[in-house]
Amino acid sequence: MTLSTIKVAVVDDQPLLVSAFSALVDAQPDMEVVLEAVNGREAVDRLSARARDSQGSTDLVLMDLRMPVLDGISAIRELRAAPVTASLRVLVLTTFDDEDLVLAALGAGASGFLLKDAEPTTLLEAVRVVARGGSWLDPAITGTVLAHLDTSADATTGSGANAPQLPTSPVEQSGGAAPVVGAPAGPYDPLTGREEAVLALVCQGLSNAQIGERLHVAESTVKSHVKTILGKTGCHNRVELVIYALTTGLVQPQ
C-alpha cells in the first residue's frame, strides 16, 4: 500500500458516535477524517461539494443506515448515481443486522459491513481493506445473509442455477429501487479442492489472514486463491462471492 493518507467521512445521526469514530480514525498515522455528517442528506450534499472541489477528495465513507432526513441506503444510492461521487467506497456501520437492510445496502453499492460493536482494531482493518478496493463482511452480517439465503431456498423451487431476487430495504419498497446486488447466474469453471476450502472459509466471514492460519498457508497464497475463485465464478468481490456460493450450492449454508 502507498503511504498516502486514507481520507474518511463519518456519517451517523448520533454525535457521540461521530466523535468517537472520528477520534479513533484520526489517531491513525495513515488516516484522516475530512468530513462529518449527521444524516444522509447532509452527507450527500457535502461529499458532492467536496468531490467537485479539485483540492478536496474522500476515499471512504463510514455510513450509518438508520438516519433522519435521508437514510443510509438512499444516501449510498445517490452517491453512486452522481458521477462525481460514484467511485466513493462505502463501509456501512450499523447496530442493526436486519437482513433486508443489509441486502439492500449491498445492492445500493456498499463495499463492506461492520457492526458498531466490533473491536476498534477490526474497524480500522476494515477501513484499510475497503479503502484499498476490497470488500468486508462482518461475520455477524454473514450469518444474516446465510439465514436469508437459506429461507429463500426453501421458498423457491430449489433450483440453484440462479440467484434469488433479494429484497430491498423497507424505505425503498415504494418503487424506484435499483436491483439488489446478485451474483452471475451462468456456469462456473470447476474449483480445485484447495479453492473449495478457501471459498468455504470466505463464506464464514474469515479474512485472508485468518484463512491462511486455518489452512496453514501464506496470506499471499490465500489472496491468489481468492482472485482465481473470483475469476472462475465471474464475481467482482467477496460479498458477491458469498451470495453466489450459497445460492448456487457451491457452499452449503451453516
C-alpha positions as CSV (number, residue, x, y, z in Angstrom):
1,M,0.0,0.0,0.0
2,T,1.2,3.5,-0.7
3,L,1.9,5.9,2.1
4,S,-1.0,8.2,1.1
5,T,-3.4,9.1,3.8
6,I,-6.9,7.5,3.7
7,K,-9.4,10.3,3.8
8,V,-12.5,9.3,5.7
9,A,-16.0,10.7,6.1
10,V,-18.0,9.7,9.1
11,V,-21.8,9.7,8.8
12,D,-24.1,8.9,11.8
13,D,-27.0,10.6,13.5
14,Q,-25.5,10.2,17.0
15,P,-23.0,13.0,17.6
16,L,-21.2,11.0,20.3
17,L,-20.6,8.1,17.9
18,V,-19.4,10.5,15.2
19,S,-16.9,12.0,17.7
20,A,-15.8,8.5,18.9
21,F,-15.3,7.1,15.4
22,S,-13.5,10.3,14.2
23,A,-11.2,10.3,17.2
24,L,-10.3,6.6,16.5
25,V,-9.6,7.2,12.8
26,D,-7.7,10.5,13.3
27,A,-5.4,8.8,15.7
28,Q,-4.1,6.6,13.0
29,P,-1.0,7.8,11.1
30,D,-2.4,6.6,7.7
31,M,-6.0,8.0,8.1
32,E,-7.6,11.4,8.3
33,V,-11.3,12.4,8.9
34,V,-12.2,15.0,6.3
35,L,-15.9,15.3,6.8
36,E,-18.6,14.6,9.5
37,A,-22.4,14.5,8.9
38,V,-25.4,13.6,11.0
39,N,-27.8,12.4,8.2
40,G,-27.7,11.1,4.7
41,R,-28.8,14.4,3.1
42,E,-26.0,16.4,4.7
43,A,-23.5,13.6,3.8
44,V,-24.5,13.5,0.1
45,D,-24.5,17.3,-0.3
46,R,-21.2,17.8,1.4
47,L,-19.5,14.9,-0.2
48,S,-20.7,16.0,-3.6
49,A,-19.4,19.6,-3.0
50,R,-16.1,18.2,-1.8
51,A,-15.8,16.0,-4.8
52,R,-16.3,19.0,-7.1
53,D,-13.5,20.9,-5.3
54,S,-10.3,20.0,-7.1
55,Q,-8.5,20.3,-3.7
56,G,-10.8,18.1,-1.8
57,S,-11.2,14.3,-2.0
58,T,-12.7,11.5,0.0
59,D,-11.6,7.8,-0.1
60,L,-14.1,6.1,2.1
61,V,-17.4,6.8,3.9
62,L,-18.3,5.2,7.2
63,M,-22.1,5.2,6.8
64,D,-24.9,4.5,9.3
65,L,-28.1,3.1,7.9
66,R,-31.0,4.4,10.0
67,M,-30.8,8.2,10.0
68,P,-33.4,11.0,9.7
69,V,-33.9,13.2,6.7
70,L,-32.2,10.7,4.4
71,D,-31.4,7.1,5.4
72,G,-28.0,5.5,4.7
73,I,-29.2,3.2,1.8
74,S,-30.8,6.1,0.0
75,A,-27.6,8.2,0.5
76,I,-25.5,5.4,-0.9
77,R,-27.7,5.2,-4.0
78,E,-27.5,9.0,-4.6
79,L,-23.7,8.9,-4.2
80,R,-23.5,6.0,-6.7
81,A,-25.8,7.8,-9.2
82,A,-23.7,11.0,-9.3
83,P,-20.5,10.8,-11.5
84,V,-18.5,13.0,-9.0
85,T,-19.1,10.6,-6.1
86,A,-19.7,7.2,-7.9
87,S,-16.3,5.9,-7.0
88,L,-16.5,6.5,-3.3
89,R,-16.0,3.4,-1.2
90,V,-18.7,2.9,1.5
91,L,-18.3,0.9,4.7
92,V,-21.6,0.5,6.5
93,L,-21.5,0.7,10.2
94,T,-24.7,-0.3,11.9
95,T,-26.1,-1.7,15.2
96,F,-28.7,-3.5,13.1
97,D,-28.2,-6.9,11.5
98,D,-31.6,-6.7,9.8
99,E,-31.3,-8.8,6.7
100,D,-33.4,-6.6,4.4
101,L,-31.3,-3.5,5.3
102,V,-28.0,-5.4,4.8
103,L,-29.0,-6.9,1.4
104,A,-30.5,-3.6,0.2
105,A,-27.3,-1.8,1.2
106,L,-25.3,-4.3,-0.8
107,G,-27.5,-3.6,-3.8
108,A,-27.1,0.2,-3.3
109,G,-23.3,-0.2,-3.7
110,A,-21.8,-0.6,-0.2
111,S,-18.4,-2.3,-0.2
112,G,-18.5,-3.6,3.3
113,F,-20.5,-4.1,6.5
114,L,-19.4,-3.9,10.1
115,L,-21.5,-3.9,13.3
116,K,-20.8,-1.0,15.6
117,D,-19.8,-3.3,18.5
118,A,-16.8,-4.5,16.5
119,E,-13.4,-4.1,18.1
120,P,-11.6,-0.9,17.2
121,T,-8.8,-2.8,15.5
122,T,-11.3,-4.6,13.4
123,L,-12.9,-1.3,12.3
124,L,-9.5,0.1,11.4
125,E,-8.6,-3.1,9.4
126,A,-12.0,-2.9,7.6
127,V,-11.3,0.8,6.7
128,R,-8.0,-0.1,5.2
129,V,-9.2,-3.1,3.3
130,V,-12.3,-1.3,1.8
131,A,-10.2,1.8,1.0
132,R,-7.8,-0.3,-1.0
133,G,-10.7,-1.6,-3.1
134,G,-11.5,-4.7,-1.2
135,S,-14.8,-5.8,0.5
136,W,-15.5,-6.5,4.1
137,L,-18.3,-8.6,5.6
138,D,-18.7,-8.8,9.3
139,P,-19.1,-12.5,10.4
140,A,-22.4,-11.5,12.2
141,I,-23.6,-10.0,8.9
142,T,-22.5,-13.1,7.1
143,G,-24.8,-15.1,9.3
144,T,-27.7,-12.8,8.4
145,V,-27.0,-13.3,4.7
146,L,-26.8,-17.1,5.2
147,A,-30.1,-17.1,7.1
148,H,-31.9,-15.2,4.4
149,L,-30.5,-17.3,1.6
150,D,-31.5,-20.5,3.5
151,T,-35.0,-19.1,3.8
152,S,-35.1,-18.1,0.2
153,A,-34.0,-21.6,-0.9
154,D,-37.0,-23.1,1.0
155,A,-39.4,-20.7,-0.6
156,T,-38.3,-21.3,-4.2
157,T,-38.2,-24.3,-6.5
158,G,-34.9,-25.3,-5.1
159,S,-33.0,-24.6,-8.3
160,G,-29.6,-23.2,-7.5
161,A,-28.8,-22.1,-11.0
162,N,-29.9,-18.6,-10.5
163,A,-29.6,-16.3,-7.5
164,P,-33.0,-15.4,-6.0
165,Q,-34.3,-11.8,-6.2
166,L,-33.2,-10.3,-2.9
167,P,-35.4,-7.9,-1.1
168,T,-34.9,-4.1,-0.9
169,S,-35.0,-2.0,2.2
170,P,-38.4,-1.1,3.6
171,V,-37.5,2.5,2.8
172,E,-37.1,1.6,-0.9
173,Q,-40.1,-0.6,-1.3
174,S,-42.2,2.3,-2.6
175,G,-40.6,1.9,-6.0
176,G,-37.6,3.0,-8.0
177,A,-35.1,0.9,-6.1
178,A,-32.2,-0.4,-8.1
179,P,-31.8,-4.2,-8.2
180,V,-30.0,-5.6,-5.2
181,V,-26.6,-7.0,-5.9
182,G,-26.6,-10.6,-7.0
183,A,-24.0,-13.0,-8.5
184,P,-23.6,-14.2,-12.0
185,A,-26.1,-16.9,-13.0
186,G,-24.1,-18.7,-15.6
187,P,-21.9,-21.8,-15.3
188,Y,-18.6,-21.5,-13.5
189,D,-15.2,-23.3,-14.0
190,P,-14.7,-26.2,-11.6
191,L,-12.8,-25.3,-8.4
192,T,-9.9,-27.3,-7.1
193,G,-10.1,-28.9,-3.7
194,R,-8.0,-26.1,-2.1
195,E,-10.1,-23.4,-3.8
196,E,-13.2,-25.0,-2.4
197,A,-11.7,-25.0,1.1
198,V,-10.8,-21.3,0.7
199,L,-14.3,-20.4,-0.5
200,A,-15.9,-22.2,2.4
201,L,-13.9,-20.1,4.8
202,V,-14.6,-16.9,2.9
203,C,-18.3,-17.7,3.3
204,Q,-17.7,-17.9,7.1
205,G,-16.5,-14.3,7.1
206,L,-12.9,-15.0,7.7
207,S,-10.2,-12.6,6.4
208,N,-7.3,-13.7,4.2
209,A,-5.0,-13.8,7.1
210,Q,-7.4,-15.9,9.2
211,I,-7.9,-18.3,6.2
212,G,-4.1,-18.6,5.9
213,E,-3.8,-19.5,9.5
214,R,-6.6,-22.1,9.3
215,L,-5.1,-23.7,6.2
216,H,-1.5,-23.3,7.2
217,V,-0.6,-21.3,4.1
218,A,0.7,-17.8,3.5
219,E,-1.8,-14.9,3.3
220,S,-0.4,-14.1,-0.2
221,T,-1.4,-17.7,-1.3
222,V,-4.9,-17.1,0.0
223,K,-5.2,-13.9,-1.9
224,S,-4.1,-15.7,-5.1
225,H,-6.7,-18.4,-4.5
226,V,-9.5,-15.8,-3.9
227,K,-8.5,-14.0,-7.1
228,T,-8.7,-17.2,-9.0
229,I,-12.1,-18.1,-7.5
230,L,-13.5,-14.7,-8.4
231,G,-12.3,-15.2,-12.0
232,K,-13.8,-18.7,-12.2
233,T,-17.2,-17.6,-10.8
234,G,-17.4,-14.2,-12.5
235,C,-17.9,-12.4,-9.2
236,H,-16.5,-9.0,-8.6
237,N,-15.8,-9.1,-4.9
238,R,-16.1,-11.2,-1.7
239,V,-19.6,-10.1,-1.0
240,E,-20.9,-11.2,-4.4
241,L,-18.9,-14.4,-4.0
242,V,-20.6,-15.3,-0.7
243,I,-24.0,-14.8,-2.2
244,Y,-23.1,-16.7,-5.3
245,A,-21.5,-19.6,-3.5
246,L,-24.6,-20.1,-1.3
247,T,-27.2,-19.6,-3.9
248,T,-25.6,-22.0,-6.3
249,G,-24.8,-24.6,-3.8
250,L,-21.1,-24.3,-4.1
251,V,-21.1,-23.9,-0.3
252,Q,-23.9,-25.2,2.0
253,P,-25.4,-22.7,4.5
254,Q,-24.3,-23.4,8.0
